[in-house]
Amino acid sequence: MTDFERSVLSLPASAAPALMVVIDTEEEFDWTGPFGRTSHSVEALDDLGRAQELFEGFGIVPVYAVDYPIADNPDPAAALRGWIAAGRAVLAAQLHGWVTPPFEEAISRRNSYQGNLPPALERAKLEALVARVTDSFGVRPVIHKAGRYGIGPSTPGIIAGLGFEIDLSICPSFDGRRDGGPDHTRYSADPFRFGPGGGLLELPSTAGYCGVLAPIGNPLHGLVASPPLERARLKAAFSRLGLLERIRLSPEGYSLADLKRLTRKLLADGTRVLTFSFHSPSLRPGCTPYVRTEADRARLLDTCRGYFEFFRNEVGGRFTTPFQVRDELG
């Protein structure tokens, strides 16, 4: 359980809902296979312009959470550097420990979560990441995201000591313990202060439950997703019947109708800051399970476009950045 002491924050009820867009900007690798140090490429960066053009059409300034292989390939990342330099995008740093030096740990699923690494090694990898990102982009990142949402007990002190101010590592309602990862089921989608002296601002990914059983979503989802009941497809039945479904605010694996349903539920519950996110390799067919074909990519971009129109026009929302949210929250 990664359950930090925290002070929950919120915008006034009168404030228009605010949406951030965060792209996990990372190397391509086989999501179904074992982790590896070298079996990856960054060719999907060539397709990032498709999303950037869409964002700019809505006045969105996205956050690109880049990891070590992206920063270590300056030529493919040239367009991204230009957007950041021009203020058309915001830079964040994301740690994929298995491809970030120093390489001292055994490669395993458990060690793919940075919070499971010895604190000295987690810090050394983050130092290497910060140095490489700063050198590549000419900007020292102050926004951190743990790859695979793998924040751990030592992470807040480490990132605060390295000058990070904002964190994006919490994914509410998701429990990674079966894979060796953290449990985020005790978190809501609302921002909070935590870490040394409360000096870090957490802006969680947006996820939650819909359906008539949503108030008991966490324990019930854990039950129906357990191996015996998962084989009986009980989780799918609950979702189909409108009893309980867990949704992340992402076009990866979720329909526009899903995203609208989650948004309306969260806004009704008082949430005013939301984060829409996906992985950059999903912009190239064949790189993630979510986008296997050109038609899949077209659907993903159409879902993005439809959601942004919905957020702006139907719920009266606005587009923002982590820095703007920080300033508003005080």
C-alpha positions in Angstrom: 0.0 0.0 0.0 1.4 3.4 -1.0 -0.8 5.6 1.1 0.8 9.0 1.7 -0.2 11.6 4.2 -1.9 14.3 2.2 -3.9 17.5 2.2 -6.7 17.3 -0.4 -7.3 20.4 -2.5 -10.1 21.5 -4.8 -11.1 24.4 -7.0 -14.2 26.3 -5.9 -17.5 24.8 -6.9 -18.1 27.8 -9.0 -14.9 27.3 -11.1 -15.3 25.8 -14.5 -14.0 22.3 -14.8 -10.3 22.1 -15.9 -8.7 19.5 -18.1 -5.1 18.7 -18.5 -3.7 16.5 -21.2 -0.7 14.2 -20.4 1.1 12.1 -22.9 3.4 9.3 -21.6 6.1 10.0 -24.2 8.1 6.8 -24.2 9.9 4.2 -26.3 8.0 1.4 -28.1 8.4 -2.1 -26.7 6.5 -5.4 -26.6 3.8 -4.8 -23.9 3.2 -8.6 -23.8 6.8 -9.7 -23.4 9.4 -9.3 -20.7 11.1 -6.0 -20.0 14.4 -5.4 -21.7 17.2 -2.9 -21.7 17.6 -2.6 -25.5 14.5 -4.1 -27.3 12.9 -0.8 -28.1 12.8 2.1 -30.6 11.5 5.7 -30.6 10.1 5.7 -34.2 6.6 6.6 -33.0 7.9 10.1 -32.2 7.4 10.8 -35.9 3.6 10.4 -35.4 3.4 12.8 -32.4 2.6 15.7 -34.7 -0.8 14.2 -35.4 -1.8 14.6 -31.8 -0.1 18.0 -31.4 -2.0 19.4 -34.3 -5.2 18.2 -32.7 -4.4 19.7 -29.4 -3.5 23.1 -30.8 -6.8 23.2 -32.6 -8.5 23.3 -29.2 -5.9 25.6 -27.6 -4.6 22.7 -25.5 -1.0 22.9 -24.2 -0.2 19.2 -23.5 2.2 17.7 -21.0 4.8 15.4 -22.6 6.2 13.1 -19.9 9.4 12.0 -21.6 11.6 9.1 -20.4 15.3 8.3 -20.9 15.2 6.7 -24.3 13.2 9.7 -25.7 15.7 12.2 -24.2 18.6 10.1 -25.4 17.5 10.3 -29.0 17.7 14.1 -29.7 17.1 13.9 -33.5 13.7 12.2 -33.4 12.7 14.5 -30.5 13.5 17.7 -32.4 9.8 18.6 -33.1 9.0 18.0 -29.5 11.8 20.2 -28.3 10.5 23.0 -30.6 7.0 22.8 -29.2 8.3 23.0 -25.6 10.6 25.9 -26.4 7.7 27.8 -28.0 5.4 27.2 -25.1 3.1 25.0 -27.1 3.8 22.0 -24.8 5.0 21.4 -21.2 7.9 19.1 -20.3 7.7 16.4 -17.6 10.1 13.6 -16.8 8.9 10.0 -16.6 11.1 7.1 -15.2 11.2 3.7 -16.9 13.8 2.2 -14.6 14.6 -0.8 -16.8 16.0 1.5 -19.6 17.5 4.2 -17.3 21.0 3.9 -16.0 22.6 2.9 -13.7 21.7 -0.7 -14.5 22.2 -2.4 -11.2 18.8 -4.2 -10.6 17.6 -7.5 -12.0 15.0 -7.0 -14.7 11.6 -8.1 -13.4 8.1 -7.0 -13.4 8.4 -6.0 -9.7 11.5 -3.9 -10.4 9.7 -2.1 -13.3 8.0 -0.1 -10.5 10.6 2.5 -9.4 9.2 2.6 -5.9 10.3 -1.0 -5.4 14.0 -0.2 -6.1 16.4 0.5 -3.2 16.1 4.2 -2.5 19.7 4.9 -3.5 19.2 3.3 -6.9 15.9 5.0 -7.5 17.6 8.3 -6.7 20.5 7.5 -9.0 18.2 6.7 -11.9 16.2 9.8 -11.4 19.4 11.9 -11.3 20.4 10.3 -14.6 17.0 11.0 -16.1 16.9 14.6 -15.0 20.4 15.2 -16.3 19.6 13.6 -19.7 16.3 15.4 -20.1 17.8 18.8 -19.1 20.7 18.3 -21.6 18.4 17.2 -24.4 15.6 19.8 -24.0 17.5 22.7 -22.4 14.9 22.8 -19.6 15.2 21.2 -16.2 11.9 19.3 -15.5 10.0 20.1 -12.4 7.1 17.7 -13.2 7.6 14.0 -12.4 5.7 10.9 -13.3 6.5 7.4 -12.2 6.4 5.0 -15.1 3.6 2.4 -14.6 2.3 4.7 -11.8 5.1 3.0 -9.7 5.5 5.6 -7.0 6.8 4.2 -3.7 7.5 5.2 -0.1 10.8 6.8 -0.9 9.8 8.6 -4.0 8.4 11.9 -2.6 11.5 12.7 -0.6 13.7 11.8 -3.6 11.9 13.9 -6.2 11.5 16.8 -3.8 15.3 16.7 -3.2 15.8 16.8 -7.0 13.8 19.9 -7.4 10.5 18.5 -8.7 7.4 20.4 -7.7 4.5 18.5 -9.2 3.9 14.8 -9.4 1.5 12.9 -11.8 2.0 9.3 -10.5 -1.2 8.4 -8.8 -3.9 6.5 -10.7 -7.0 6.3 -8.5 -9.0 3.1 -8.2 -6.2 0.9 -9.6 -4.4 -1.8 -7.6 -1.2 -3.1 -9.0 -0.3 -5.4 -6.2 -0.8 -8.6 -8.1 1.9 -7.4 -10.5 4.2 -6.2 -7.7 3.1 -2.6 -8.1 1.4 -0.1 -5.7 -2.2 0.1 -4.6 -3.9 3.4 -5.4 -7.4 2.4 -4.4 -7.5 4.8 -1.4 -7.0 7.9 -3.7 -9.6 10.0 -5.4 -9.1 12.0 -8.6 -8.7 15.2 -6.6 -5.3 17.1 -6.3 -3.5 17.0 -3.0 -0.3 18.2 -1.2 2.1 15.7 0.1 5.8 14.9 0.6 8.4 16.8 2.7 6.6 19.7 4.3 3.7 19.3 2.0 5.8 20.8 -0.8 4.7 18.5 -3.6 1.5 18.9 -5.6 -0.1 15.7 -6.8 -2.3 15.9 -9.8 -3.6 12.3 -10.2 -4.6 10.6 -13.4 -8.4 10.6 -13.7 -10.1 7.3 -13.1 -13.0 6.1 -11.1 -16.1 4.0 -11.0 -19.5 4.3 -12.7 -22.7 2.3 -12.1 -25.2 1.8 -9.3 -22.5 -0.1 -7.2 -19.9 2.7 -7.6 -20.0 3.6 -3.9 -18.5 0.2 -3.1 -16.4 0.1 -6.3 -13.0 -0.6 -4.8 -13.7 -3.7 -2.7 -16.2 -5.0 -5.2 -14.0 -4.6 -8.2 -11.2 -6.3 -6.3 -13.5 -9.3 -5.8 -14.9 -9.6 -9.3 -11.4 -9.1 -10.8 -9.9 -11.9 -8.6 -8.7 -14.9 -10.7 -11.6 -17.3 -9.9 -14.3 -14.8 -10.7 -12.4 -13.2 -13.6 -12.5 -16.6 -15.4 -16.3 -16.5 -15.0 -16.2 -13.0 -16.7 -18.2 -11.5 -13.8 -16.4 -8.2 -14.2 -17.6 -7.9 -17.8 -21.1 -8.8 -16.8 -21.2 -6.1 -14.1 -20.1 -3.6 -16.7 -22.5 -4.7 -19.3 -25.4 -4.5 -16.8 -24.4 -1.0 -15.7 -23.7 -2.2 -12.2 -20.0 -1.4 -11.9 -17.3 -0.3 -14.4 -13.9 1.1 -13.8 -12.9 3.8 -16.3 -9.7 5.7 -16.9 -10.0 9.1 -18.7 -8.1 7.8 -21.7 -8.9 6.9 -25.3 -6.9 3.7 -24.8 -9.5 0.9 -24.3 -12.4 3.3 -23.5 -15.1 4.7 -25.8 -16.2 8.3 -26.0 -19.4 7.2 -24.2 -17.3 5.8 -21.4 -15.3 9.0 -21.0 -18.5 11.1 -21.0 -20.1 8.9 -18.4 -17.0 9.1 -16.1 -16.7 12.8 -16.5 -20.4 13.5 -15.6 -20.1 11.2 -12.6 -16.9 12.9 -11.3 -18.2 16.4 -11.9 -21.4 15.6 -10.0 -19.2 14.3 -7.1 -17.4 17.7 -7.0 -14.2 16.9 -8.9 -13.0 20.0 -10.9 -9.6 19.0 -12.1 -9.3 16.1 -14.6 -6.5 14.6 -16.6 -6.9 13.0 -20.0 -3.9 10.7 -20.9 -2.5 8.2 -23.3 0.8 6.7 -24.4 2.7 8.2 -27.4 3.4 4.8 -29.1 -0.4 4.5 -29.5 -0.1 7.0 -32.3 1.7 4.4 -34.4 -0.2 1.3 -35.4 1.2 -1.9 -34.0 3.1 -0.4 -31.0 0.5 -0.9 -28.2 -2.5 -3.2 -27.7 -4.9 -0.3 -28.2 -3.9 0.6 -31.7 -3.1 -2.3 -34.1 -4.3 -0.8 -37.4 -4.7 2.6 -39.1 -8.4 2.4 -38.4 -7.6 2.0 -34.6 -5.5 5.1 -34.7 -8.2 7.0 -36.5 -10.7 5.9 -33.8 -8.3 7.0 -31.0 -7.9 10.5 -32.5 -11.6 10.7 -33.1 -12.2 9.8 -29.5 -9.8 12.6 -28.4 -11.5 15.1 -30.7 -15.0 14.1 -29.6 -14.1 14.3 -25.9 -12.5 17.7 -26.1 -15.5 19.0 -27.9 -17.7 17.5 -25.2 -15.6 18.9 -22.4 -15.6 22.4 -23.8 -19.1 22.6 -25.3 -21.3 20.3 -23.2 -19.9 20.7 -19.6 -18.4 24.2 -20.0 -14.9 23.0 -19.3 -11.6 24.7 -20.1 -8.1 23.4 -20.9 -5.2 24.0 -18.5 -1.7 22.9 -17.5 -0.2 21.7 -14.3 1.3 25.1 -13.6 -2.0 26.9 -14.1 -3.7 24.4 -11.7 -0.9 25.0 -9.2 -1.4 28.7 -9.3 -5.2 28.4 -9.0 -5.0 26.0 -6.0 -2.5 28.3 -4.2 
